[in-house]
């Protein structure tokens, strides 16, 4: 019987990338968003809050596959 070949990142690689994204990428993203919003004239508070909420959700969507299952035990470990 052949061992099934998995595609994509391993569990350890996903854990490492998720840490890099959270420790380095997220703060850089926050600084970029705040900087861009400061360049614009101050919008009403509800618009600004809405922008922060939407952008706070959007940053994680491209990385959903990296974060999936990272908090669980390693499935490759016997």
N, C-alpha and C positions, 0 to 999 in steps of 0.2 A: 504494500500500500504506500503510495506517495504522500509525502507531507505537503499539505496545502500551502502554497506560497502567498503570503500577505503582501498587499500593495500599500504604499503610504508610509508614514512615519512610525517608527517603533514607539513603544510606551515610554522608554527612557528619553528618546528624542523629543516626544511631545511634551514631557515634563520639563526638559531643559528649555525648549522654545517657549513654553508658557511662562516660565520664570523670566526669561529675557524680555518677552513682550510686556509683562506686568511691571518689571523693575526699570526697564529702560524705555520701552516704547510708549507705555501709557503716560508717564510724566512728560515726555516730549510732545505727545499728542495734546495733552492738557495745556501746555505752554503755547503751542501753536494756535489752538482754538482761542485761548484768552487773548493772545496777541492780535489775532485777526479781528476779534470782536472789539478790542480797544482801538484799532485803527478806524473802525466805523464810528459814526456818531452814536452816542448812547441811545439805543432804542427803548421803548417802554419796557418796564420791568417784566411784564408777562411775556413779551416777545423774546426778551433775553433768556428768561427761564425756559421757554419752549425750545429755543435753539440749543441750550445746554442739555436739556433732556434728550432731544433727538440725537444730537452728536454723541452724547454719552452712551446711547444704545448702538449707534451705527459703528463705532470704533471696533466693537467686538464681533460683528457679523463676519468679516473676512477671516477671522481667526477661530471660528466656531469649531472647526475640525481639530484644531490643536488642543483646545480646552476640553473636548469631549472625553470623558472617562479618566481624566488625570487625577481626580480625587479618590478613585477606587484603587484597589490592590492591583499589582502588576498581573495582567492576564497571561503573560508569557512565562511567569515563574511557576514552577511545579509545586 
